[in-house]
Amino acid sequence: MRDNSELTLRKQKDFSRVYKKGKSKGSKYVVVLYRKNNLGYTRTAFVSSKKVGNSVQRNRSRRLMRESWYSVNNKIKEGYDIVFVARNSINDAGMNDVLRSLYGTLKTCDLFK
């Protein structure tokens, strides 16, 4: 099992690669950008811009996305870089809403095993 630091996108060049050459799908609460990374494991990042709200709202949105990801990550194909971007509408959402939205978006991306 890899530690969490290896499973997180951190470098700007990795983000740029996903943003420029990756594919994206959106839903009501989350936008998912993804790209093959030719590694044996999947790396993720959770992003909230200032459009989402103040720091409390941005942190809550990242927590909601991260917790939803932990519920489905064992069913996802290996070898992808995935960036989850919160939409402004996530502020009014609960955990189950975000989970359903993230699950549906990942399904349309064909990222499930």
Secondary structure, DSSP 8 states (H G I E B T S, - for coil): ---TTTTB---HHHHHHHHHHSEEEE-SSEEEEEEE-SSSS-EEEEE--TTS-SHHHHHHHHHHHHHHHHHHGGGB-SSEEEEEEE-GGGGG--HHHHHHHHHHHHHHTT-B-
